[in-house]
Amino acid sequence: MKTNLIWLGRVMVLIIGLALVGAIYESLAEAADAKAYPPPGQLVDVGGYRLHINCIGVGSPTVIIEAGLGDWSTSWGGTVQPEVSKTTRVCTYDRAGMGWSDPGPLPRDAAHFAKELHTLLQNANIPGPYIMVGHSLGGATVRVFVHDYASEVAGVVLIESMNPKQSTQSPEVLSQSESQSQPFSFQAALARFGVARLLVKVPAIAPSMPAGEEAYYPLYIRPQSFQTTDNEGQGMPASLAQAATVKTFGDLPLIVLTAKLNDIPGWSEWQTELLQLSSNSQHLFAENSGHVVQFDEPEAAVDAIVKMVELVRLLTQK
């Protein structure tokens, strides 16, 4: 019995020691990454925490890109943003807790994202009119933003946007706000001790990511990113419910860009239904892309956004 207790004590000491070493390793790695990969844009206070926004190019209207679940500016800054900037001003940003942005308060849902984004644009002195671009779950945020700040939006591009009908939960459940308590993330817990950093590599994250996006992996692998992704995932039902309350954009110009290689059952029908949001809509296709158009066929995303810029400018001249 005494021998067993001795061995148990040794095992506990070893586990604690490894955890301590892992935590120190993770802390040092994050500090080195922060020095090696500074934010390309500016950090703007939005009420006690800062969000990162990066704007390049000149001209109006200004394009604002809202990334999908667990994604941020880096995915769009390598190819899509530089190409669009040849035509007009274009901004990518990081939601709270993602990329270079500070963590933000719960819940992490579309209504909160839209409010944070609007505060960010105001505090960063980035006036409208805006062309709002939403990818995947980011489409839900764009729908809410267009509703809440309609006078500031000149056009919308939905790229592989989620449709509220994708949710299988009842409207009553969907409409409930997420818990204010911090949810536990197993991945974030492992990441705090450096385990995720040792196990997860870039090809496993985004095999089609363009070369040169060196900052993606260091930002992705942090405990903060895992925790925020879980928070956003838990907020997804509420985000879709909030988007569902926005029934129409009126005659606001709308482009829906759909990936031909996305074979999720029902996806094509859900995409077509999004066209009903506006009486002035058109459907474009990324012929050689799956869901992550920004990696698989970035030129299709660029073409859709630039087409909307030209359309808005034409309407402004009339």
Contacts in CASP RR format, 6 or more apart in sequence:
PFRMAT RR
TARGET T0000
AUTHOR 0000-0000-0000
METHOD contacts of the structure
MODEL  1
MKTNLIWLGRVMVLIIGLALVGAIYESLAEAADAKAYPPPGQLVDVGGYR
LHINCIGVGSPTVIIEAGLGDWSTSWGGTVQPEVSKTTRVCTYDRAGMGW
SDPGPLPRDAAHFAKELHTLLQNANIPGPYIMVGHSLGGATVRVFVHDYA
SEVAGVVLIESMNPKQSTQSPEVLSQSESQSQPFSFQAALARFGVARLLV
KVPAIAPSMPAGEEAYYPLYIRPQSFQTTDNEGQGMPASLAQAATVKTFG
DLPLIVLTAKLNDIPGWSEWQTELLQLSSNSQHLFAENSGHVVQFDEPEA
AVDAIVKMVELVRLLTQK
18 193 0 8 1.000
19 193 0 8 1.000
22 193 0 8 1.000
22 194 0 8 1.000
22 195 0 8 1.000
23 192 0 8 1.000
23 193 0 8 1.000
23 194 0 8 1.000
25 194 0 8 1.000
25 197 0 8 1.000
26 191 0 8 1.000
26 192 0 8 1.000
26 193 0 8 1.000
26 194 0 8 1.000
26 197 0 8 1.000
26 223 0 8 1.000
29 194 0 8 1.000
29 197 0 8 1.000
30 222 0 8 1.000
33 218 0 8 1.000
33 219 0 8 1.000
36 218 0 8 1.000
37 214 0 8 1.000
37 215 0 8 1.000
37 218 0 8 1.000
37 219 0 8 1.000
39 52 0 8 1.000
39 54 0 8 1.000
39 100 0 8 1.000
40 54 0 8 1.000
40 73 0 8 1.000
41 52 0 8 1.000
41 53 0 8 1.000
41 54 0 8 1.000
41 55 0 8 1.000
41 100 0 8 1.000
42 52 0 8 1.000
42 53 0 8 1.000
42 54 0 8 1.000
42 124 0 8 1.000
43 50 0 8 1.000
43 51 0 8 1.000
43 52 0 8 1.000
43 100 0 8 1.000
43 101 0 8 1.000
43 102 0 8 1.000
44 50 0 8 1.000
44 51 0 8 1.000
44 52 0 8 1.000
44 53 0 8 1.000
44 120 0 8 1.000
44 123 0 8 1.000
44 124 0 8 1.000
45 123 0 8 1.000
46 116 0 8 1.000
46 119 0 8 1.000
46 120 0 8 1.000
46 123 0 8 1.000
47 119 0 8 1.000
49 96 0 8 1.000
49 101 0 8 1.000
49 102 0 8 1.000
49 103 0 8 1.000
49 104 0 8 1.000
49 105 0 8 1.000
50 101 0 8 1.000
50 102 0 8 1.000
51 93 0 8 1.000
51 94 0 8 1.000
51 95 0 8 1.000
51 96 0 8 1.000
51 101 0 8 1.000
51 102 0 8 1.000
51 116 0 8 1.000
51 120 0 8 1.000
52 73 0 8 1.000
52 93 0 8 1.000
52 94 0 8 1.000
52 99 0 8 1.000
52 100 0 8 1.000
52 101 0 8 1.000
53 73 0 8 1.000
53 91 0 8 1.000
53 92 0 8 1.000
53 93 0 8 1.000
53 94 0 8 1.000
53 120 0 8 1.000
53 121 0 8 1.000
53 124 0 8 1.000
53 126 0 8 1.000
54 73 0 8 1.000
54 77 0 8 1.000
54 81 0 8 1.000
54 91 0 8 1.000
54 92 0 8 1.000
54 93 0 8 1.000
55 62 0 8 1.000
55 89 0 8 1.000
55 90 0 8 1.000
55 91 0 8 1.000
55 124 0 8 1.000
55 126 0 8 1.000
56 81 0 8 1.000
56 82 0 8 1.000
56 85 0 8 1.000
56 89 0 8 1.000
56 90 0 8 1.000
57 85 0 8 1.000
57 86 0 8 1.000
57 88 0 8 1.000
57 89 0 8 1.000
57 90 0 8 1.000
58 88 0 8 1.000
58 89 0 8 1.000
59 88 0 8 1.000
59 89 0 8 1.000
60 88 0 8 1.000
60 89 0 8 1.000
60 128 0 8 1.000
60 129 0 8 1.000
61 88 0 8 1.000
61 128 0 8 1.000
61 129 0 8 1.000
61 130 0 8 1.000
61 131 0 8 1.000
61 154 0 8 1.000
61 155 0 8 1.000
61 309 0 8 1.000
61 312 0 8 1.000
61 313 0 8 1.000
62 88 0 8 1.000
62 89 0 8 1.000
62 90 0 8 1.000
62 91 0 8 1.000
62 126 0 8 1.000
62 127 0 8 1.000
62 128 0 8 1.000
62 129 0 8 1.000
62 130 0 8 1.000
62 131 0 8 1.000
63 84 0 8 1.000
63 88 0 8 1.000
63 89 0 8 1.000
63 90 0 8 1.000
63 91 0 8 1.000
63 130 0 8 1.000
63 131 0 8 1.000
63 133 0 8 1.000
63 305 0 8 1.000
63 309 0 8 1.000
64 90 0 8 1.000
64 91 0 8 1.000
64 93 0 8 1.000
64 117 0 8 1.000
64 121 0 8 1.000
64 130 0 8 1.000
64 131 0 8 1.000
64 132 0 8 1.000
64 133 0 8 1.000
65 73 0 8 1.000
65 76 0 8 1.000
65 80 0 8 1.000
65 81 0 8 1.000
65 90 0 8 1.000
65 91 0 8 1.000
65 92 0 8 1.000
65 93 0 8 1.000
65 133 0 8 1.000
65 134 0 8 1.000
65 135 0 8 1.000
66 113 0 8 1.000
66 117 0 8 1.000
66 132 0 8 1.000
66 133 0 8 1.000
66 134 0 8 1.000
66 135 0 8 1.000
66 138 0 8 1.000
66 139 0 8 1.000
66 141 0 8 1.000
66 142 0 8 1.000
66 145 0 8 1.000
67 73 0 8 1.000
67 75 0 8 1.000
67 76 0 8 1.000
67 92 0 8 1.000
67 95 0 8 1.000
67 98 0 8 1.000
67 134 0 8 1.000
67 135 0 8 1.000
67 136 0 8 1.000
67 138 0 8 1.000
68 134 0 8 1.000
68 135 0 8 1.000
68 136 0 8 1.000
68 137 0 8 1.000
68 138 0 8 1.000
68 139 0 8 1.000
69 136 0 8 1.000
69 137 0 8 1.000
69 138 0 8 1.000
69 229 0 8 1.000
69 232 0 8 1.000
69 233 0 8 1.000
69 236 0 8 1.000
70 98 0 8 1.000
70 225 0 8 1.000
70 228 0 8 1.000
70 229 0 8 1.000
70 232 0 8 1.000
71 98 0 8 1.000
71 135 0 8 1.000
71 136 0 8 1.000
72 92 0 8 1.000
72 93 0 8 1.000
72 94 0 8 1.000
72 95 0 8 1.000
72 98 0 8 1.000
72 99 0 8 1.000
72 101 0 8 1.000
72 219 0 8 1.000
73 81 0 8 1.000
73 92 0 8 1.000
73 93 0 8 1.000
73 94 0 8 1.000
73 99 0 8 1.000
73 100 0 8 1.000
74 99 0 8 1.000
74 213 0 8 1.000
74 215 0 8 1.000
74 216 0 8 1.000
74 219 0 8 1.000
75 206 0 8 1.000
75 209 0 8 1.000
75 213 0 8 1.000
75 216 0 8 1.000
75 292 0 8 1.000
75 294 0 8 1.000
75 295 0 8 1.000
76 92 0 8 1.000
76 294 0 8 1.000
77 92 0 8 1.000
78 210 0 8 1.000
78 212 0 8 1.000
78 213 0 8 1.000
79 210 0 8 1.000
79 294 0 8 1.000
79 298 0 8 1.000
79 302 0 8 1.000
80 294 0 8 1.000
80 298 0 8 1.000
80 301 0 8 1.000
80 302 0 8 1.000
80 305 0 8 1.000
81 90 0 8 1.000
81 92 0 8 1.000
83 298 0 8 1.000
83 299 0 8 1.000
83 302 0 8 1.000
83 306 0 8 1.000
84 90 0 8 1.000
84 302 0 8 1.000
84 305 0 8 1.000
84 306 0 8 1.000
84 309 0 8 1.000
87 306 0 8 1.000
87 309 0 8 1.000
87 310 0 8 1.000
88 309 0 8 1.000
90 305 0 8 1.000
91 126 0 8 1.000
93 101 0 8 1.000
93 117 0 8 1.000
93 120 0 8 1.000
94 100 0 8 1.000
94 101 0 8 1.000
95 101 0 8 1.000
95 108 0 8 1.000
95 113 0 8 1.000
95 116 0 8 1.000
95 228 0 8 1.000
95 232 0 8 1.000
96 102 0 8 1.000
96 103 0 8 1.000
96 104 0 8 1.000
96 105 0 8 1.000
96 108 0 8 1.000
96 116 0 8 1.000
96 228 0 8 1.000
97 103 0 8 1.000
97 104 0 8 1.000
97 224 0 8 1.000
97 225 0 8 1.000
97 227 0 8 1.000
97 228 0 8 1.000
98 219 0 8 1.000
98 225 0 8 1.000
98 228 0 8 1.000
98 229 0 8 1.000
99 219 0 8 1.000
99 225 0 8 1.000
100 219 0 8 1.000
103 224 0 8 1.000
103 227 0 8 1.000
103 228 0 8 1.000
105 112 0 8 1.000
106 178 0 8 1.000
106 179 0 8 1.000
106 180 0 8 1.000
106 181 0 8 1.000
106 182 0 8 1.000
106 231 0 8 1.000
107 177 0 8 1.000
107 178 0 8 1.000
107 179 0 8 1.000
107 180 0 8 1.000
107 231 0 8 1.000
107 234 0 8 1.000
107 235 0 8 1.000
107 238 0 8 1.000
108 178 0 8 1.000
108 228 0 8 1.000
108 231 0 8 1.000
108 232 0 8 1.000
108 233 0 8 1.000
108 234 0 8 1.000
108 235 0 8 1.000
109 177 0 8 1.000
109 178 0 8 1.000
109 235 0 8 1.000
109 236 0 8 1.000
109 238 0 8 1.000
109 239 0 8 1.000
109 242 0 8 1.000
110 138 0 8 1.000
110 140 0 8 1.000
110 141 0 8 1.000
110 143 0 8 1.000
110 144 0 8 1.000
110 238 0 8 1.000
110 239 0 8 1.000
110 240 0 8 1.000
110 242 0 8 1.000
110 243 0 8 1.000
111 144 0 8 1.000
111 238 0 8 1.000
111 239 0 8 1.000
111 242 0 8 1.000
113 138 0 8 1.000
113 141 0 8 1.000
113 144 0 8 1.000
113 239 0 8 1.000
114 141 0 8 1.000
114 144 0 8 1.000
114 145 0 8 1.000
114 148 0 8 1.000
114 149 0 8 1.000
115 148 0 8 1.000
117 141 0 8 1.000
117 145 0 8 1.000
118 145 0 8 1.000
118 148 0 8 1.000
118 149 0 8 1.000
121 127 0 8 1.000
121 128 0 8 1.000
121 130 0 8 1.000
128 152 0 8 1.000
128 154 0 8 1.000
129 152 0 8 1.000
129 153 0 8 1.000
129 154 0 8 1.000
129 155 0 8 1.000
129 312 0 8 1.000
130 152 0 8 1.000
130 153 0 8 1.000
130 154 0 8 1.000
130 155 0 8 1.000
131 153 0 8 1.000
131 154 0 8 1.000
131 155 0 8 1.000
131 156 0 8 1.000
131 157 0 8 1.000
131 305 0 8 1.000
131 308 0 8 1.000
131 309 0 8 1.000
131 312 0 8 1.000
132 142 0 8 1.000
132 145 0 8 1.000
132 146 0 8 1.000
132 153 0 8 1.000
132 155 0 8 1.000
132 156 0 8 1.000
132 157 0 8 1.000
133 142 0 8 1.000
133 156 0 8 1.000
133 157 0 8 1.000
133 158 0 8 1.000
133 159 0 8 1.000
133 305 0 8 1.000
134 141 0 8 1.000
134 142 0 8 1.000
134 157 0 8 1.000
134 158 0 8 1.000
134 159 0 8 1.000
134 161 0 8 1.000
135 159 0 8 1.000
135 160 0 8 1.000
135 161 0 8 1.000
135 293 0 8 1.000
135 294 0 8 1.000
136 159 0 8 1.000
136 160 0 8 1.000
136 161 0 8 1.000
136 162 0 8 1.000
136 291 0 8 1.000
137 162 0 8 1.000
137 232 0 8 1.000
137 236 0 8 1.000
137 239 0 8 1.000
138 161 0 8 1.000
138 162 0 8 1.000
139 158 0 8 1.000
139 161 0 8 1.000
139 162 0 8 1.000
139 243 0 8 1.000
140 161 0 8 1.000
140 162 0 8 1.000
140 164 0 8 1.000
140 239 0 8 1.000
140 240 0 8 1.000
140 242 0 8 1.000
140 243 0 8 1.000
141 239 0 8 1.000
141 243 0 8 1.000
142 156 0 8 1.000
142 158 0 8 1.000
142 161 0 8 1.000
143 242 0 8 1.000
143 243 0 8 1.000
143 246 0 8 1.000
143 277 0 8 1.000
144 242 0 8 1.000
144 243 0 8 1.000
144 246 0 8 1.000
145 153 0 8 1.000
146 153 0 8 1.000
146 156 0 8 1.000
146 246 0 8 1.000
146 249 0 8 1.000
146 252 0 8 1.000
147 245 0 8 1.000
147 246 0 8 1.000
150 252 0 8 1.000
153 252 0 8 1.000
154 252 0 8 1.000
154 253 0 8 1.000
154 312 0 8 1.000
154 315 0 8 1.000
154 316 0 8 1.000
155 252 0 8 1.000
155 253 0 8 1.000
155 254 0 8 1.000
155 308 0 8 1.000
155 311 0 8 1.000
155 312 0 8 1.000
156 249 0 8 1.000
156 252 0 8 1.000
156 253 0 8 1.000
156 254 0 8 1.000
156 255 0 8 1.000
156 277 0 8 1.000
156 278 0 8 1.000
156 308 0 8 1.000
157 254 0 8 1.000
157 255 0 8 1.000
157 257 0 8 1.000
157 304 0 8 1.000
157 305 0 8 1.000
157 308 0 8 1.000
158 254 0 8 1.000
158 255 0 8 1.000
158 256 0 8 1.000
158 257 0 8 1.000
158 274 0 8 1.000
159 257 0 8 1.000
159 293 0 8 1.000
159 294 0 8 1.000
159 301 0 8 1.000
159 304 0 8 1.000
160 257 0 8 1.000
160 258 0 8 1.000
160 259 0 8 1.000
160 262 0 8 1.000
160 271 0 8 1.000
160 290 0 8 1.000
160 291 0 8 1.000
160 293 0 8 1.000
161 256 0 8 1.000
161 271 0 8 1.000
161 274 0 8 1.000
162 240 0 8 1.000
162 243 0 8 1.000
162 270 0 8 1.000
163 270 0 8 1.000
163 271 0 8 1.000
163 273 0 8 1.000
163 274 0 8 1.000
164 240 0 8 1.000
164 241 0 8 1.000
164 243 0 8 1.000
164 244 0 8 1.000
165 244 0 8 1.000
165 270 0 8 1.000
165 273 0 8 1.000
166 240 0 8 1.000
166 270 0 8 1.000
167 174 0 8 1.000
167 236 0 8 1.000
167 237 0 8 1.000
167 240 0 8 1.000
167 241 0 8 1.000
169 237 0 8 1.000
171 241 0 8 1.000
171 244 0 8 1.000
173 237 0 8 1.000
174 237 0 8 1.000
174 238 0 8 1.000
174 240 0 8 1.000
174 241 0 8 1.000
174 244 0 8 1.000
175 238 0 8 1.000
175 241 0 8 1.000
176 238 0 8 1.000
177 238 0 8 1.000
178 231 0 8 1.000
178 234 0 8 1.000
178 235 0 8 1.000
178 238 0 8 1.000
182 227 0 8 1.000
183 230 0 8 1.000
183 231 0 8 1.000
183 234 0 8 1.000
185 226 0 8 1.000
185 227 0 8 1.000
185 229 0 8 1.000
185 230 0 8 1.000
185 231 0 8 1.000
187 196 0 8 1.000
187 226 0 8 1.000
187 230 0 8 1.000
188 223 0 8 1.000
188 224 0 8 1.000
188 226 0 8 1.000
188 227 0 8 1.000
188 230 0 8 1.000
189 223 0 8 1.000
190 196 0 8 1.000
191 197 0 8 1.000
191 221 0 8 1.000
191 222 0 8 1.000
191 223 0 8 1.000
191 225 0 8 1.000
191 226 0 8 1.000
192 223 0 8 1.000
196 221 0 8 1.000
196 223 0 8 1.000
196 226 0 8 1.000
197 221 0 8 1.000
200 220 0 8 1.000
200 221 0 8 1.000
201 217 0 8 1.000
202 209 0 8 1.000
202 216 0 8 1.000
202 217 0 8 1.000
205 216 0 8 1.000
205 217 0 8 1.000
205 220 0 8 1.000
206 216 0 8 1.000
206 292 0 8 1.000
206 295 0 8 1.000
208 292 0 8 1.000
208 295 0 8 1.000
208 296 0 8 1.000
209 216 0 8 1.000
209 295 0 8 1.000
210 295 0 8 1.000
210 298 0 8 1.000
219 225 0 8 1.000
246 277 0 8 1.000
247 277 0 8 1.000
248 276 0 8 1.000
248 277 0 8 1.000
248 278 0 8 1.000
249 277 0 8 1.000
249 278 0 8 1.000
250 277 0 8 1.000
250 278 0 8 1.000
250 279 0 8 1.000
250 280 0 8 1.000
251 278 0 8 1.000
251 279 0 8 1.000
251 280 0 8 1.000
252 278 0 8 1.000
252 280 0 8 1.000
253 278 0 8 1.000
253 280 0 8 1.000
253 281 0 8 1.000
253 308 0 8 1.000
253 311 0 8 1.000
253 312 0 8 1.000
253 315 0 8 1.000
254 274 0 8 1.000
254 275 0 8 1.000
254 277 0 8 1.000
254 278 0 8 1.000
254 280 0 8 1.000
254 281 0 8 1.000
254 282 0 8 1.000
255 281 0 8 1.000
255 282 0 8 1.000
255 283 0 8 1.000
255 284 0 8 1.000
255 304 0 8 1.000
255 307 0 8 1.000
255 308 0 8 1.000
256 271 0 8 1.000
256 272 0 8 1.000
256 274 0 8 1.000
256 275 0 8 1.000
256 281 0 8 1.000
256 282 0 8 1.000
256 283 0 8 1.000
256 284 0 8 1.000
257 284 0 8 1.000
257 285 0 8 1.000
257 286 0 8 1.000
257 293 0 8 1.000
257 300 0 8 1.000
257 301 0 8 1.000
257 304 0 8 1.000
258 267 0 8 1.000
258 268 0 8 1.000
258 271 0 8 1.000
258 283 0 8 1.000
258 284 0 8 1.000
258 285 0 8 1.000
258 286 0 8 1.000
259 285 0 8 1.000
259 286 0 8 1.000
259 289 0 8 1.000
259 290 0 8 1.000
259 291 0 8 1.000
259 293 0 8 1.000
259 296 0 8 1.000
259 297 0 8 1.000
260 285 0 8 1.000
260 286 0 8 1.000
260 287 0 8 1.000
260 288 0 8 1.000
260 289 0 8 1.000
260 290 0 8 1.000
261 288 0 8 1.000
261 289 0 8 1.000
261 290 0 8 1.000
261 296 0 8 1.000
262 289 0 8 1.000
262 290 0 8 1.000
262 291 0 8 1.000
264 291 0 8 1.000
271 283 0 8 1.000
272 283 0 8 1.000
274 281 0 8 1.000
275 281 0 8 1.000
275 282 0 8 1.000
275 283 0 8 1.000
284 300 0 8 1.000
284 303 0 8 1.000
284 304 0 8 1.000
284 307 0 8 1.000
285 300 0 8 1.000
286 293 0 8 1.000
286 296 0 8 1.000
286 297 0 8 1.000
286 300 0 8 1.000
286 301 0 8 1.000
287 297 0 8 1.000
287 300 0 8 1.000
288 296 0 8 1.000
288 297 0 8 1.000
289 296 0 8 1.000
289 297 0 8 1.000
289 300 0 8 1.000
290 296 0 8 1.000
290 297 0 8 1.000
293 300 0 8 1.000
293 301 0 8 1.000
294 301 0 8 1.000
END
